[in-house]
Amino acid sequence: MEQCREACRRFDCAGVNLFQLDEFVFKCEILNFISHLSPATGAACYYASDSWSYGGGYGQGR
C-alpha cells in the first residue's frame, strides 16, 4: 500500500484502485481522474486528497 501511495504522490494522481490478487499479493492502478465509482469484488478505490488531508492514510471511496 505504501508503494501505491508514493506512486500516486509522484504522478499527482486523483486516486488509486487497489486489487488483492492473492493473500499477500496486491496490484494498484494509478488514476489520473475519477468519474464514478463502481463496486468490484476484491477491489478498493482510494482518493488521493484523503491521503494528503488526514495524515497519510487513504480514505476509502464510497
mmJSON file of the N, C-alpha and C atoms, coordinates in Angstrom:
{"data_MODEL":{"atom_site":{
"group_PDB":["ATOM","ATOM","ATOM","ATOM","ATOM","ATOM","ATOM","ATOM","ATOM","ATOM","ATOM","ATOM","ATOM","ATOM","ATOM","ATOM","ATOM","ATOM","ATOM","ATOM","ATOM","ATOM","ATOM","ATOM","ATOM","ATOM","ATOM","ATOM","ATOM","ATOM","ATOM","ATOM","ATOM","ATOM","ATOM","ATOM","ATOM","ATOM","ATOM","ATOM","ATOM","ATOM","ATOM","ATOM","ATOM","ATOM","ATOM","ATOM","ATOM","ATOM","ATOM","ATOM","ATOM","ATOM","ATOM","ATOM","ATOM","ATOM","ATOM","ATOM","ATOM","ATOM","ATOM","ATOM","ATOM","ATOM","ATOM","ATOM","ATOM","ATOM","ATOM","ATOM","ATOM","ATOM","ATOM","ATOM","ATOM","ATOM","ATOM","ATOM","ATOM","ATOM","ATOM","ATOM","ATOM","ATOM","ATOM","ATOM","ATOM","ATOM","ATOM","ATOM","ATOM","ATOM","ATOM","ATOM","ATOM","ATOM","ATOM","ATOM","ATOM","ATOM","ATOM","ATOM","ATOM","ATOM","ATOM","ATOM","ATOM","ATOM","ATOM","ATOM","ATOM","ATOM","ATOM","ATOM","ATOM","ATOM","ATOM","ATOM","ATOM","ATOM","ATOM","ATOM","ATOM","ATOM","ATOM","ATOM","ATOM","ATOM","ATOM","ATOM","ATOM","ATOM","ATOM","ATOM","ATOM","ATOM","ATOM","ATOM","ATOM","ATOM","ATOM","ATOM","ATOM","ATOM","ATOM","ATOM","ATOM","ATOM","ATOM","ATOM","ATOM","ATOM","ATOM","ATOM","ATOM","ATOM","ATOM","ATOM","ATOM","ATOM","ATOM","ATOM","ATOM","ATOM","ATOM","ATOM","ATOM","ATOM","ATOM","ATOM","ATOM","ATOM","ATOM","ATOM","ATOM","ATOM","ATOM","ATOM","ATOM","ATOM","ATOM","ATOM","ATOM","ATOM"],
"id":[1,2,3,4,5,6,7,8,9,10,11,12,13,14,15,16,17,18,19,20,21,22,23,24,25,26,27,28,29,30,31,32,33,34,35,36,37,38,39,40,41,42,43,44,45,46,47,48,49,50,51,52,53,54,55,56,57,58,59,60,61,62,63,64,65,66,67,68,69,70,71,72,73,74,75,76,77,78,79,80,81,82,83,84,85,86,87,88,89,90,91,92,93,94,95,96,97,98,99,100,101,102,103,104,105,106,107,108,109,110,111,112,113,114,115,116,117,118,119,120,121,122,123,124,125,126,127,128,129,130,131,132,133,134,135,136,137,138,139,140,141,142,143,144,145,146,147,148,149,150,151,152,153,154,155,156,157,158,159,160,161,162,163,164,165,166,167,168,169,170,171,172,173,174,175,176,177,178,179,180,181,182,183,184,185,186],
"type_symbol":["N","C","C","N","C","C","N","C","C","N","C","C","N","C","C","N","C","C","N","C","C","N","C","C","N","C","C","N","C","C","N","C","C","N","C","C","N","C","C","N","C","C","N","C","C","N","C","C","N","C","C","N","C","C","N","C","C","N","C","C","N","C","C","N","C","C","N","C","C","N","C","C","N","C","C","N","C","C","N","C","C","N","C","C","N","C","C","N","C","C","N","C","C","N","C","C","N","C","C","N","C","C","N","C","C","N","C","C","N","C","C","N","C","C","N","C","C","N","C","C","N","C","C","N","C","C","N","C","C","N","C","C","N","C","C","N","C","C","N","C","C","N","C","C","N","C","C","N","C","C","N","C","C","N","C","C","N","C","C","N","C","C","N","C","C","N","C","C","N","C","C","N","C","C","N","C","C","N","C","C","N","C","C","N","C","C"],
"label_atom_id":["N","CA","C","N","CA","C","N","CA","C","N","CA","C","N","CA","C","N","CA","C","N","CA","C","N","CA","C","N","CA","C","N","CA","C","N","CA","C","N","CA","C","N","CA","C","N","CA","C","N","CA","C","N","CA","C","N","CA","C","N","CA","C","N","CA","C","N","CA","C","N","CA","C","N","CA","C","N","CA","C","N","CA","C","N","CA","C","N","CA","C","N","CA","C","N","CA","C","N","CA","C","N","CA","C","N","CA","C","N","CA","C","N","CA","C","N","CA","C","N","CA","C","N","CA","C","N","CA","C","N","CA","C","N","CA","C","N","CA","C","N","CA","C","N","CA","C","N","CA","C","N","CA","C","N","CA","C","N","CA","C","N","CA","C","N","CA","C","N","CA","C","N","CA","C","N","CA","C","N","CA","C","N","CA","C","N","CA","C","N","CA","C","N","CA","C","N","CA","C","N","CA","C","N","CA","C","N","CA","C","N","CA","C","N","CA","C"],
"label_alt_id":[null,null,null,null,null,null,null,null,null,null,null,null,null,null,null,null,null,null,null,null,null,null,null,null,null,null,null,null,null,null,null,null,null,null,null,null,null,null,null,null,null,null,null,null,null,null,null,null,null,null,null,null,null,null,null,null,null,null,null,null,null,null,null,null,null,null,null,null,null,null,null,null,null,null,null,null,null,null,null,null,null,null,null,null,null,null,null,null,null,null,null,null,null,null,null,null,null,null,null,null,null,null,null,null,null,null,null,null,null,null,null,null,null,null,null,null,null,null,null,null,null,null,null,null,null,null,null,null,null,null,null,null,null,null,null,null,null,null,null,null,null,null,null,null,null,null,null,null,null,null,null,null,null,null,null,null,null,null,null,null,null,null,null,null,null,null,null,null,null,null,null,null,null,null,null,null,null,null,null,null,null,null,null,null,null,null],
"label_comp_id":["MET","MET","MET","GLU","GLU","GLU","GLN","GLN","GLN","CYS","CYS","CYS","ARG","ARG","ARG","GLU","GLU","GLU","ALA","ALA","ALA","CYS","CYS","CYS","ARG","ARG","ARG","ARG","ARG","ARG","PHE","PHE","PHE","ASP","ASP","ASP","CYS","CYS","CYS","ALA","ALA","ALA","GLY","GLY","GLY","VAL","VAL","VAL","ASN","ASN","ASN","LEU","LEU","LEU","PHE","PHE","PHE","GLN","GLN","GLN","LEU","LEU","LEU","ASP","ASP","ASP","GLU","GLU","GLU","PHE","PHE","PHE","VAL","VAL","VAL","PHE","PHE","PHE","LYS","LYS","LYS","CYS","CYS","CYS","GLU","GLU","GLU","ILE","ILE","ILE","LEU","LEU","LEU","ASN","ASN","ASN","PHE","PHE","PHE","ILE","ILE","ILE","SER","SER","SER","HIS","HIS","HIS","LEU","LEU","LEU","SER","SER","SER","PRO","PRO","PRO","ALA","ALA","ALA","THR","THR","THR","GLY","GLY","GLY","ALA","ALA","ALA","ALA","ALA","ALA","CYS","CYS","CYS","TYR","TYR","TYR","TYR","TYR","TYR","ALA","ALA","ALA","SER","SER","SER","ASP","ASP","ASP","SER","SER","SER","TRP","TRP","TRP","SER","SER","SER","TYR","TYR","TYR","GLY","GLY","GLY","GLY","GLY","GLY","GLY","GLY","GLY","TYR","TYR","TYR","GLY","GLY","GLY","GLN","GLN","GLN","GLY","GLY","GLY","ARG","ARG","ARG"],
"label_asym_id":["A","A","A","A","A","A","A","A","A","A","A","A","A","A","A","A","A","A","A","A","A","A","A","A","A","A","A","A","A","A","A","A","A","A","A","A","A","A","A","A","A","A","A","A","A","A","A","A","A","A","A","A","A","A","A","A","A","A","A","A","A","A","A","A","A","A","A","A","A","A","A","A","A","A","A","A","A","A","A","A","A","A","A","A","A","A","A","A","A","A","A","A","A","A","A","A","A","A","A","A","A","A","A","A","A","A","A","A","A","A","A","A","A","A","A","A","A","A","A","A","A","A","A","A","A","A","A","A","A","A","A","A","A","A","A","A","A","A","A","A","A","A","A","A","A","A","A","A","A","A","A","A","A","A","A","A","A","A","A","A","A","A","A","A","A","A","A","A","A","A","A","A","A","A","A","A","A","A","A","A","A","A","A","A","A","A"],
"label_entity_id":["1","1","1","1","1","1","1","1","1","1","1","1","1","1","1","1","1","1","1","1","1","1","1","1","1","1","1","1","1","1","1","1","1","1","1","1","1","1","1","1","1","1","1","1","1","1","1","1","1","1","1","1","1","1","1","1","1","1","1","1","1","1","1","1","1","1","1","1","1","1","1","1","1","1","1","1","1","1","1","1","1","1","1","1","1","1","1","1","1","1","1","1","1","1","1","1","1","1","1","1","1","1","1","1","1","1","1","1","1","1","1","1","1","1","1","1","1","1","1","1","1","1","1","1","1","1","1","1","1","1","1","1","1","1","1","1","1","1","1","1","1","1","1","1","1","1","1","1","1","1","1","1","1","1","1","1","1","1","1","1","1","1","1","1","1","1","1","1","1","1","1","1","1","1","1","1","1","1","1","1","1","1","1","1","1","1"],
"label_seq_id":[1,1,1,2,2,2,3,3,3,4,4,4,5,5,5,6,6,6,7,7,7,8,8,8,9,9,9,10,10,10,11,11,11,12,12,12,13,13,13,14,14,14,15,15,15,16,16,16,17,17,17,18,18,18,19,19,19,20,20,20,21,21,21,22,22,22,23,23,23,24,24,24,25,25,25,26,26,26,27,27,27,28,28,28,29,29,29,30,30,30,31,31,31,32,32,32,33,33,33,34,34,34,35,35,35,36,36,36,37,37,37,38,38,38,39,39,39,40,40,40,41,41,41,42,42,42,43,43,43,44,44,44,45,45,45,46,46,46,47,47,47,48,48,48,49,49,49,50,50,50,51,51,51,52,52,52,53,53,53,54,54,54,55,55,55,56,56,56,57,57,57,58,58,58,59,59,59,60,60,60,61,61,61,62,62,62],
"pdbx_PDB_ins_code":[null,null,null,null,null,null,null,null,null,null,null,null,null,null,null,null,null,null,null,null,null,null,null,null,null,null,null,null,null,null,null,null,null,null,null,null,null,null,null,null,null,null,null,null,null,null,null,null,null,null,null,null,null,null,null,null,null,null,null,null,null,null,null,null,null,null,null,null,null,null,null,null,null,null,null,null,null,null,null,null,null,null,null,null,null,null,null,null,null,null,null,null,null,null,null,null,null,null,null,null,null,null,null,null,null,null,null,null,null,null,null,null,null,null,null,null,null,null,null,null,null,null,null,null,null,null,null,null,null,null,null,null,null,null,null,null,null,null,null,null,null,null,null,null,null,null,null,null,null,null,null,null,null,null,null,null,null,null,null,null,null,null,null,null,null,null,null,null,null,null,null,null,null,null,null,null,null,null,null,null,null,null,null,null,null,null],
"Cartn_x":[0.821,0.0,0.867,1.941,2.83,3.42,3.762,4.3,3.262,2.007,0.927,0.783,0.837,0.706,1.843,3.058,4.202,4.114,3.669,3.496,2.421,1.369,0.297,0.838,1.614,2.227,3.131,3.938,4.911,4.234,3.117,2.437,1.219,1.063,-0.032,-1.386,-1.683,-2.884,-4.139,-5.285,-6.575,-6.947,-6.426,-6.747,-6.038,-6.321,-5.698,-6.756,-6.771,-7.542,-6.585,-6.982,-6.144,-6.862,-6.19,-6.751,-5.935,-6.617,-5.923,-5.911,-4.723,-4.569,-4.389,-3.765,-3.506,-3.446,-3.213,-3.223,-2.273,-1.09,-0.095,0.337,-0.445,-0.096,-1.18,-0.751,-1.675,-1.202,-2.145,-1.85,-2.546,-1.872,-2.543,-2.539,-3.626,-3.755,-3.765,-2.894,-2.819,-3.828,-4.735,-5.809,-5.523,-5.614,-5.456,-6.695,-7.867,-9.129,-10.115,-11.147,-12.214,-13.53,-14.271,-15.557,-16.718,-16.587,-17.61,-16.993,-17.692,-17.229,-18.212,-17.683,-18.49,-17.876,-18.646,-18.104,-17.623,-16.52,-15.986,-15.434,-15.685,-15.198,-13.67,-13.086,-11.636,-10.906,-11.642,-11.008,-11.428,-10.581,-10.897,-10.358,-11.074,-10.629,-10.371,-9.244,-8.873,-8.593,-9.14,-8.909,-7.579,-6.817,-5.532,-5.722,-6.761,-6.981,-7.187,-7.782,-7.96,-6.618,-5.699,-4.379,-3.623,-3.717,-2.965,-3.624,-4.944,-5.668,-5.626,-5.531,-5.688,-4.435,-3.288,-2.058,-1.486,-1.796,-1.136,-1.928,-3.086,-3.884,-4.93,-5.11,-6.135,-7.519,-8.465,-9.872,-10.554,-11.24,-11.842,-12.981,-12.992,-14.077,-15.378,-16.461,-17.771,-18.698],
"Cartn_y":[-1.193,0.0,1.26,1.237,2.398,2.706,1.677,1.892,2.55,2.16,2.772,4.245,4.536,5.919,6.789,6.272,7.031,7.252,6.238,6.391,7.425,7.431,8.413,9.825,10.008,11.323,11.755,10.826,11.144,11.588,10.948,11.243,12.137,12.721,13.651,13.069,11.878,11.162,11.649,11.238,11.543,10.475,9.266,8.171,6.897,5.825,4.529,3.44,2.521,1.29,0.236,-0.458,-1.489,-2.827,-3.813,-5.141,-6.167,-7.099,-8.191,-9.376,-9.769,-10.87,-12.204,-12.184,-13.377,-12.923,-13.833,-13.482,-12.327,-12.344,-11.307,-10.551,-10.659,-10.028,-9.02,-7.783,-6.71,-6.025,-5.442,-4.654,-3.317,-2.242,-0.945,-0.288,0.422,1.218,2.676,3.461,4.893,5.584,6.364,7.003,8.485,8.912,10.332,11.128,10.502,11.152,10.084,10.501,9.606,10.212,9.469,9.98,9.39,8.133,7.491,6.265,5.745,4.556,3.416,2.238,1.031,-0.045,-0.593,-1.621,-2.852,-3.436,-4.651,-5.539,-6.826,-7.78,-7.801,-7.679,-7.74,-6.466,-5.356,-4.091,-2.978,-1.965,-0.77,0.437,1.542,2.784,3.801,4.471,5.463,6.788,7.864,9.203,9.745,10.368,10.954,12.073,12.884,14.02,13.567,12.389,11.863,11.528,11.037,10.683,11.907,13.015,14.21,14.943,14.884,15.651,15.034,13.722,13.056,12.328,12.931,12.394,11.186,10.954,9.893,8.622,8.461,7.264,7.524,6.607,6.768,6.688,7.403,7.285,6.489,5.432,4.572,5.289,5.234,5.813,5.086,5.822,5.209,5.561],
"Cartn_z":[0.0,0.0,0.0,0.725,0.781,-0.599,-1.362,-2.708,-3.607,-3.47,-4.25,-3.884,-2.614,-2.155,-2.686,-2.635,-3.132,-4.642,-5.375,-6.823,-7.122,-6.342,-6.507,-6.287,-5.264,-4.999,-6.144,-6.601,-7.653,-8.945,-9.287,-10.549,-10.367,-9.167,-8.893,-9.303,-8.808,-9.232,-8.505,-9.033,-8.409,-7.387,-7.579,-6.672,-7.097,-6.369,-6.608,-6.498,-7.468,-7.345,-6.81,-5.764,-5.156,-5.284,-5.882,-6.097,-5.335,-4.66,-3.993,-4.945,-5.402,-6.341,-5.642,-4.482,-3.687,-2.236,-1.326,0.09,0.407,-0.177,0.097,-1.163,-2.223,-3.497,-3.876,-4.112,-4.469,-5.742,-6.443,-7.643,-7.481,-7.838,-7.778,-9.145,-9.421,-10.634,-10.215,-10.809,-10.531,-11.448,-10.868,-11.63,-11.86,-13.099,-13.435,-13.068,-13.186,-12.829,-12.384,-11.668,-11.212,-11.67,-12.506,-12.978,-12.188,-11.752,-10.929,-10.253,-9.27,-8.556,-8.78,-9.128,-9.283,-8.4,-7.454,-6.566,-7.347,-6.908,-7.511,-6.407,-6.505,-5.514,-5.519,-4.345,-4.212,-4.574,-4.704,-5.09,-4.145,-4.045,-3.254,-4.007,-3.917,-4.546,-3.448,-3.524,-2.529,-3.221,-2.669,-3.201,-2.703,-3.576,-3.19,-2.184,-2.334,-1.432,0.007,0.208,1.561,2.191,1.388,1.891,2.373,1.647,1.999,3.168,3.28,4.299,5.692,5.775,7.067,7.519,7.304,7.88,7.187,5.903,5.171,4.986,5.595,5.371,4.319,3.407,2.382,2.998,2.439,2.802,1.721,2.075,1.068,0.375,-0.955,-1.744,-1.493,-1.544,-1.317,-2.443],
"occupancy":[1.0,1.0,1.0,1.0,1.0,1.0,1.0,1.0,1.0,1.0,1.0,1.0,1.0,1.0,1.0,1.0,1.0,1.0,1.0,1.0,1.0,1.0,1.0,1.0,1.0,1.0,1.0,1.0,1.0,1.0,1.0,1.0,1.0,1.0,1.0,1.0,1.0,1.0,1.0,1.0,1.0,1.0,1.0,1.0,1.0,1.0,1.0,1.0,1.0,1.0,1.0,1.0,1.0,1.0,1.0,1.0,1.0,1.0,1.0,1.0,1.0,1.0,1.0,1.0,1.0,1.0,1.0,1.0,1.0,1.0,1.0,1.0,1.0,1.0,1.0,1.0,1.0,1.0,1.0,1.0,1.0,1.0,1.0,1.0,1.0,1.0,1.0,1.0,1.0,1.0,1.0,1.0,1.0,1.0,1.0,1.0,1.0,1.0,1.0,1.0,1.0,1.0,1.0,1.0,1.0,1.0,1.0,1.0,1.0,1.0,1.0,1.0,1.0,1.0,1.0,1.0,1.0,1.0,1.0,1.0,1.0,1.0,1.0,1.0,1.0,1.0,1.0,1.0,1.0,1.0,1.0,1.0,1.0,1.0,1.0,1.0,1.0,1.0,1.0,1.0,1.0,1.0,1.0,1.0,1.0,1.0,1.0,1.0,1.0,1.0,1.0,1.0,1.0,1.0,1.0,1.0,1.0,1.0,1.0,1.0,1.0,1.0,1.0,1.0,1.0,1.0,1.0,1.0,1.0,1.0,1.0,1.0,1.0,1.0,1.0,1.0,1.0,1.0,1.0,1.0,1.0,1.0,1.0,1.0,1.0,1.0],
"B_iso_or_equiv":[0.0,0.0,0.0,0.0,0.0,0.0,0.0,0.0,0.0,0.0,0.0,0.0,0.0,0.0,0.0,0.0,0.0,0.0,0.0,0.0,0.0,0.0,0.0,0.0,0.0,0.0,0.0,0.0,0.0,0.0,0.0,0.0,0.0,0.0,0.0,0.0,0.0,0.0,0.0,0.0,0.0,0.0,0.0,0.0,0.0,0.0,0.0,0.0,0.0,0.0,0.0,0.0,0.0,0.0,0.0,0.0,0.0,0.0,0.0,0.0,0.0,0.0,0.0,0.0,0.0,0.0,0.0,0.0,0.0,0.0,0.0,0.0,0.0,0.0,0.0,0.0,0.0,0.0,0.0,0.0,0.0,0.0,0.0,0.0,0.0,0.0,0.0,0.0,0.0,0.0,0.0,0.0,0.0,0.0,0.0,0.0,0.0,0.0,0.0,0.0,0.0,0.0,0.0,0.0,0.0,0.0,0.0,0.0,0.0,0.0,0.0,0.0,0.0,0.0,0.0,0.0,0.0,0.0,0.0,0.0,0.0,0.0,0.0,0.0,0.0,0.0,0.0,0.0,0.0,0.0,0.0,0.0,0.0,0.0,0.0,0.0,0.0,0.0,0.0,0.0,0.0,0.0,0.0,0.0,0.0,0.0,0.0,0.0,0.0,0.0,0.0,0.0,0.0,0.0,0.0,0.0,0.0,0.0,0.0,0.0,0.0,0.0,0.0,0.0,0.0,0.0,0.0,0.0,0.0,0.0,0.0,0.0,0.0,0.0,0.0,0.0,0.0,0.0,0.0,0.0,0.0,0.0,0.0,0.0,0.0,0.0],
"pdbx_formal_charge":[null,null,null,null,null,null,null,null,null,null,null,null,null,null,null,null,null,null,null,null,null,null,null,null,null,null,null,null,null,null,null,null,null,null,null,null,null,null,null,null,null,null,null,null,null,null,null,null,null,null,null,null,null,null,null,null,null,null,null,null,null,null,null,null,null,null,null,null,null,null,null,null,null,null,null,null,null,null,null,null,null,null,null,null,null,null,null,null,null,null,null,null,null,null,null,null,null,null,null,null,null,null,null,null,null,null,null,null,null,null,null,null,null,null,null,null,null,null,null,null,null,null,null,null,null,null,null,null,null,null,null,null,null,null,null,null,null,null,null,null,null,null,null,null,null,null,null,null,null,null,null,null,null,null,null,null,null,null,null,null,null,null,null,null,null,null,null,null,null,null,null,null,null,null,null,null,null,null,null,null,null,null,null,null,null,null],
"auth_seq_id":[1,1,1,2,2,2,3,3,3,4,4,4,5,5,5,6,6,6,7,7,7,8,8,8,9,9,9,10,10,10,11,11,11,12,12,12,13,13,13,14,14,14,15,15,15,16,16,16,17,17,17,18,18,18,19,19,19,20,20,20,21,21,21,22,22,22,23,23,23,24,24,24,25,25,25,26,26,26,27,27,27,28,28,28,29,29,29,30,30,30,31,31,31,32,32,32,33,33,33,34,34,34,35,35,35,36,36,36,37,37,37,38,38,38,39,39,39,40,40,40,41,41,41,42,42,42,43,43,43,44,44,44,45,45,45,46,46,46,47,47,47,48,48,48,49,49,49,50,50,50,51,51,51,52,52,52,53,53,53,54,54,54,55,55,55,56,56,56,57,57,57,58,58,58,59,59,59,60,60,60,61,61,61,62,62,62],
"auth_comp_id":["MET","MET","MET","GLU","GLU","GLU","GLN","GLN","GLN","CYS","CYS","CYS","ARG","ARG","ARG","GLU","GLU","GLU","ALA","ALA","ALA","CYS","CYS","CYS","ARG","ARG","ARG","ARG","ARG","ARG","PHE","PHE","PHE","ASP","ASP","ASP","CYS","CYS","CYS","ALA","ALA","ALA","GLY","GLY","GLY","VAL","VAL","VAL","ASN","ASN","ASN","LEU","LEU","LEU","PHE","PHE","PHE","GLN","GLN","GLN","LEU","LEU","LEU","ASP","ASP","ASP","GLU","GLU","GLU","PHE","PHE","PHE","VAL","VAL","VAL","PHE","PHE","PHE","LYS","LYS","LYS","CYS","CYS","CYS","GLU","GLU","GLU","ILE","ILE","ILE","LEU","LEU","LEU","ASN","ASN","ASN","PHE","PHE","PHE","ILE","ILE","ILE","SER","SER","SER","HIS","HIS","HIS","LEU","LEU","LEU","SER","SER","SER","PRO","PRO","PRO","ALA","ALA","ALA","THR","THR","THR","GLY","GLY","GLY","ALA","ALA","ALA","ALA","ALA","ALA","CYS","CYS","CYS","TYR","TYR","TYR","TYR","TYR","TYR","ALA","ALA","ALA","SER","SER","SER","ASP","ASP","ASP","SER","SER","SER","TRP","TRP","TRP","SER","SER","SER","TYR","TYR","TYR","GLY","GLY","GLY","GLY","GLY","GLY","GLY","GLY","GLY","TYR","TYR","TYR","GLY","GLY","GLY","GLN","GLN","GLN","GLY","GLY","GLY","ARG","ARG","ARG"],
"auth_asym_id":["A","A","A","A","A","A","A","A","A","A","A","A","A","A","A","A","A","A","A","A","A","A","A","A","A","A","A","A","A","A","A","A","A","A","A","A","A","A","A","A","A","A","A","A","A","A","A","A","A","A","A","A","A","A","A","A","A","A","A","A","A","A","A","A","A","A","A","A","A","A","A","A","A","A","A","A","A","A","A","A","A","A","A","A","A","A","A","A","A","A","A","A","A","A","A","A","A","A","A","A","A","A","A","A","A","A","A","A","A","A","A","A","A","A","A","A","A","A","A","A","A","A","A","A","A","A","A","A","A","A","A","A","A","A","A","A","A","A","A","A","A","A","A","A","A","A","A","A","A","A","A","A","A","A","A","A","A","A","A","A","A","A","A","A","A","A","A","A","A","A","A","A","A","A","A","A","A","A","A","A","A","A","A","A","A","A"],
"auth_atom_id":["N","CA","C","N","CA","C","N","CA","C","N","CA","C","N","CA","C","N","CA","C","N","CA","C","N","CA","C","N","CA","C","N","CA","C","N","CA","C","N","CA","C","N","CA","C","N","CA","C","N","CA","C","N","CA","C","N","CA","C","N","CA","C","N","CA","C","N","CA","C","N","CA","C","N","CA","C","N","CA","C","N","CA","C","N","CA","C","N","CA","C","N","CA","C","N","CA","C","N","CA","C","N","CA","C","N","CA","C","N","CA","C","N","CA","C","N","CA","C","N","CA","C","N","CA","C","N","CA","C","N","CA","C","N","CA","C","N","CA","C","N","CA","C","N","CA","C","N","CA","C","N","CA","C","N","CA","C","N","CA","C","N","CA","C","N","CA","C","N","CA","C","N","CA","C","N","CA","C","N","CA","C","N","CA","C","N","CA","C","N","CA","C","N","CA","C","N","CA","C","N","CA","C","N","CA","C","N","CA","C","N","CA","C","N","CA","C"],
"pdbx_PDB_model_num":[1,1,1,1,1,1,1,1,1,1,1,1,1,1,1,1,1,1,1,1,1,1,1,1,1,1,1,1,1,1,1,1,1,1,1,1,1,1,1,1,1,1,1,1,1,1,1,1,1,1,1,1,1,1,1,1,1,1,1,1,1,1,1,1,1,1,1,1,1,1,1,1,1,1,1,1,1,1,1,1,1,1,1,1,1,1,1,1,1,1,1,1,1,1,1,1,1,1,1,1,1,1,1,1,1,1,1,1,1,1,1,1,1,1,1,1,1,1,1,1,1,1,1,1,1,1,1,1,1,1,1,1,1,1,1,1,1,1,1,1,1,1,1,1,1,1,1,1,1,1,1,1,1,1,1,1,1,1,1,1,1,1,1,1,1,1,1,1,1,1,1,1,1,1,1,1,1,1,1,1,1,1,1,1,1,1]
}}}
